Amino acid sequence: MKRFKFTIRGNEYETEIIKLEGTEAVIEVNGTQYNVELEKEKKAAVLTRPDFSSKKNGGNSSAGGLLKVRAPLPGHIMKVFVKEGDMVRKDDSLLIYEAMKMENLLKAEKVGKIKSVKVKAGDTVLQDDVLFEIQL
């Protein structure tokens, strides 16, 4: 497959990845084979969206308006951080969901009060599904 050379504490190693399947790999280091388990590094991307017109965003107006927070991409809800009645500030974390094999952190775009939570952990959502309604 792929060959690598690296040095650790002055010792040179020649490595070849022989087989890679999911999180398990067979590698050869200086002629000796090893079965190794790879650790999946979890990173959360922060999704930001441009301002939408008040029509598309379901009333994204200033005073007394209602902001409908929609899913930017189809995905799977992993964790919801807020509940109905919670006050949120701009950039407060609302939820984490998996989309396109990445964990995405969705943050509040405005200050307001959570009027309704439309999703829970374990739900699957499509693009533009309403996730929350925030009373501005």
C-alpha positions in Angstrom: 0.0 0.0 0.0 1.9 3.0 1.3 5.5 3.2 2.6 6.7 5.7 5.2 10.1 6.5 6.7 10.4 8.2 10.1 12.8 8.7 12.9 12.0 8.4 16.6 14.7 9.3 19.2 17.4 8.9 16.5 16.2 5.4 15.3 15.0 5.2 11.7 12.0 3.1 10.9 10.6 1.9 7.5 6.8 1.4 7.7 4.4 0.0 5.2 0.6 -0.1 5.6 -0.3 -3.6 4.4 -4.1 -3.6 5.0 -6.4 -0.9 6.2 -10.0 -1.7 7.1 -12.2 0.6 9.1 -10.3 1.3 12.4 -8.0 -1.7 12.1 -4.8 -1.9 10.2 -1.9 -4.3 9.5 1.4 -2.5 9.3 5.0 -3.6 8.9 7.7 -1.8 10.8 11.3 -2.8 9.8 10.1 -6.2 8.6 7.8 -7.1 11.5 4.0 -7.1 11.1 1.7 -5.5 13.7 -2.1 -5.4 14.0 -3.1 -1.9 15.2 -6.3 -0.2 16.0 -6.7 3.3 14.8 -8.3 5.9 17.0 -10.8 8.1 15.2 -10.1 11.7 16.0 -13.3 13.6 16.6 -13.5 17.2 15.6 -16.6 19.3 15.4 -17.0 21.8 12.7 -18.8 25.0 13.5 -21.5 25.8 10.9 -22.3 29.4 10.1 -24.8 30.5 7.7 -25.2 33.8 5.9 -28.2 36.0 6.8 -31.3 34.9 5.0 -34.2 37.1 4.0 -37.1 37.2 6.5 -39.3 35.2 4.1 -36.9 32.3 3.8 -36.0 32.2 7.5 -39.6 32.3 8.6 -39.6 35.8 10.1 -36.0 36.7 10.9 -37.0 40.3 11.7 -35.7 42.4 14.6 -38.1 43.3 17.4 -40.5 40.5 18.5 -39.7 38.3 15.5 -39.4 34.6 15.3 -36.2 33.0 14.0 -36.6 29.5 12.6 -33.2 27.7 12.9 -33.0 25.2 10.0 -30.6 22.3 9.3 -27.9 23.5 6.8 -27.3 19.9 5.7 -29.0 16.5 6.1 -27.7 14.7 9.1 -28.2 12.8 12.4 -28.8 14.7 15.7 -26.2 13.6 18.3 -26.8 16.0 21.2 -29.2 18.9 21.9 -27.9 21.5 24.4 -31.0 23.7 24.9 -34.6 23.2 25.9 -37.8 25.2 25.5 -37.7 28.4 27.6 -33.9 28.7 27.6 -32.4 32.1 26.9 -29.6 32.0 24.3 -27.0 34.5 23.3 -25.3 34.8 19.9 -22.8 32.0 19.5 -24.3 29.8 22.2 -24.1 26.1 21.3 -27.5 24.7 20.3 -26.8 21.1 19.1 -24.2 18.8 17.6 -25.2 16.7 14.6 -23.4 14.5 12.2 -23.5 15.4 8.5 -21.2 14.2 5.8 -19.3 12.0 8.3 -18.4 15.1 10.4 -19.6 16.3 13.8 -21.0 19.8 13.3 -21.7 22.3 16.1 -24.7 24.5 15.4 -24.6 27.9 17.2 -27.2 30.5 17.9 -27.2 33.4 15.4 -29.1 35.8 17.5 -30.1 36.6 21.1 -33.5 35.2 22.1 -35.6 32.7 24.0 -36.0 29.1 22.7 -39.7 28.9 21.8 -39.7 25.3 20.6 -37.2 22.5 20.1 -38.3 20.4 17.1 -35.6 17.6 17.3 -34.0 15.3 19.9 -30.9 13.2 20.0 -31.2 10.3 17.6 -33.4 12.1 15.1 -32.5 12.3 11.4 -33.1 15.6 9.6 -33.1 16.8 6.0 -31.7 20.0 4.7 -33.9 23.0 5.7 -35.8 21.1 8.4 -36.7 23.4 11.3 -34.6 22.5 14.4 -35.6 25.3 16.7 -37.7 28.4 16.9 -36.1 31.3 18.8 -38.3 34.2 19.9 -36.2 37.3 19.3 
